[in-house]
Amino acid sequence: MTTAFQYVFDNAESIGFNRRAVTAQTISRDNTVRTVSRGGQLWRFDVKLPDGIAWSNARPYIEAIDYADRYTIGTVQLNDAGYTSWMIPYRGNSVNKTGFAATWTQGATSITLTSSPTTTSGYKFRVGDIIQLGTGSVYSIVADVAFNSNTVSLNRPVLDATGSGALSVAENVIWSVICTEMPTWNIFSRDQVSWSGSFVFYESRT
């Protein structure tokens, strides 16, 4: 992982998620609403570091953050021990979250499982589970996948080239991101750091 960005995620006071599509709306004189989706359903993260972190501890990470700046593409995970039990854990009933594989077609809104860990009841995936196609993009699941089904519906069309491979699940997924907004920092009360706002990260598609 990219140390500078991973530090921000691992020590966050709050993390906001935004995966909504870009939409355009018009309202006519008779109040008829017309709307169209323009796509752009990228992952966007609003991450706030707490004020009060010791400067003596944060100093090397701040140096790395400032060096990365807003033009470095990095990788991050939500796999800190404080997150794995509640933020994006695997919700299905398979014996484990490894061993999933699938085929996918670029532009499709679902993928097809070709193998999965053993489960004879319940669900392979539940709504809200997070998966990554090979080493490509990350998607969330929008419909439960029963133990006897192999169709997985995704929150957005497949961005990756048509292919097949293993799936990473839950905290094992890796996002490629770029920081678009970076707050300034200030040292106060001798050895503490405060921040002027949040870090904003966008999923990188380059």
N, C-alpha and C positions, 0 to 999 in steps of 0.2 A: 504494500500500500504506500501511497505518497505521504510521508511522515507529516508534512505541514498540514495537509487537509485532514488526515486521519486524526490528528490531535484535536482539531476543532470538533469533529463528530464525537470522539470518545469523551470529551470533557464538556459537552454541551449542557447548558441550562435548559434549553428548549430546542426542539426541531420541528419545523413546519414542512409539510409535504404538499406539493401542488402538481397534479398530473392531468389537469383539465385541458381540453382542447381550446385553441383560439377560436372564438366565435364572433360573428358579426350579426347585429340585430338592427332592424328598422321597425318603426311604428308609424302606420299610416294615419291619415286624418280621422278615420273611423276606429282608431285604436286596434287595428289588426296588426299583430306582431309577426314578423317574418324573421327567421333566424337561419344561419347556415354555419356549419363547422368548417374551419379552414385547416383542420389538422393541428400539427404542432403539439401533440400530446407528450411532451418531454417531461422527465422528472425534474422538478425544481425543489431545492431545499433551502429553507430559511433557518439558519443555525445561529443561536445566540450563546456566546460564552459568558459565564458568570463573572461579575465584577468581584475582585478580591483575591484572585489567584495570585500566589506569591511570585513576584517578579523573578526572584532567584531561581525558581523552578521553571517558569514559563519562558525565560529569556532565550534558550536555544530554539524553542519551538516558534517563538515570535520571529526570530531571525529567519527561520525556514519559511514561515508564512510570508514575510515581506519579500524574500528572495523569489518565491513562487509567483507572487503578485497575481495579476488578473489575466495572464496570458499562458500560464502553464496548465496543461491537461494532466490531471492526476486521477488516481483511483482511490475509492473509499469503500468501507464495509460498515454495516451496522451490527458488528459482532463483539462489541465490548461486553464484558461479563454483566454489566448492569442493564443491558438491553435484551440479551438473548432469551430471557425467560418470559418477556412480555411484549416487546415492541413488534417483532415480526416472526414469532416462532411458527414452525410448521404445525398446521391445524388438522391435517388428515389423520387417517388411521392405519397407514402402512407401517410396517415394522420399523422402518427408519426413513430418513429423508434422502438417502443416497441410493443410487441404482436406478433412478428415473432416466429414461432416454426417449427421444421423440423425433419425428420428422416435421418440418414446417415449410410453408410456402410464403415467399415475400408478398405482403399485401393482404394475406388472409387474417381473419380475426380469431382463428383457433389453430391449435396444433394437435397432432395425433401421437399419443404415447405408443412406443414400440416395446418398452419394457418398464417394469415398476417393481418395487419391493412387494413382497407377498402381503396381500390383504384379502380376506374372504368375507368381509362385511364392512359396513360404514363407507368411508370415502377415501379416495386416493388424494384428493385435494379439496379444500373448502374455500369458499369465497374469502378473498383477502390474502390468500397465500401468495408468496412472492417467488418467482422463478427467473432464471437466466438461461438463455438459449446458448449452450456451449460457452464460448468466451465472449459472446455478443451482448445484446441488449437485455435489460431487465423489464419484466412485465408483472402485473398483478392479475390474479384469477378472479373472474367476475361471476362464475357459476360453479356450484358444487360439482365435483366429479365423483360419481358413485364408484364403488369398488369394481363393478363390472362394465365400466365405460372407459374409453380411451380418448375421448374428445375433450380438450381443455380450451375453454373460451377465455380470451385475453382482453385486457382493458384498452388495447389499441391494436391497429393492424401491425403485422410483423414487419419490422424495419430491416431485419437481417436478410442477407441473400438466402434463397431457397437452399435447404440443406437438412442435415440431421446431426444428432449428437447427444451427449449427456446433458442433463439439466442440473444446474445448481439451484438449491432450494433454501429459502429462509435466510438465516444469517450468513450463509455461504456465498450469496450473490455478491458481485462486485460491480459498482457503478464507475463509469468513466465520466469525470466531471471537470468543469472549469469554473473558477470563482469569478462572478460578474460584479459583485459588490463586496468590498472589503473595508470593514470599519477601521478607524484609527484607534490607537491605544494610548493610554495615559497612565503614568506611575503616580500613585497617591499614597499617603500615609507610610512613607518610606519604602515598603517592600510589597506593594499590592498594585495590581493592574486593573484598569477599567477599560471598557470598550464603548465606542461612540454609537454602536448599533449592531446589526446582525451581519453575518456572512451570508451571501446568497450564491448558491451553486446551481448551475444548469448541467443537465446531462449533455455530454459532448457527443456530437455526431460527426466529427471530422475524422 
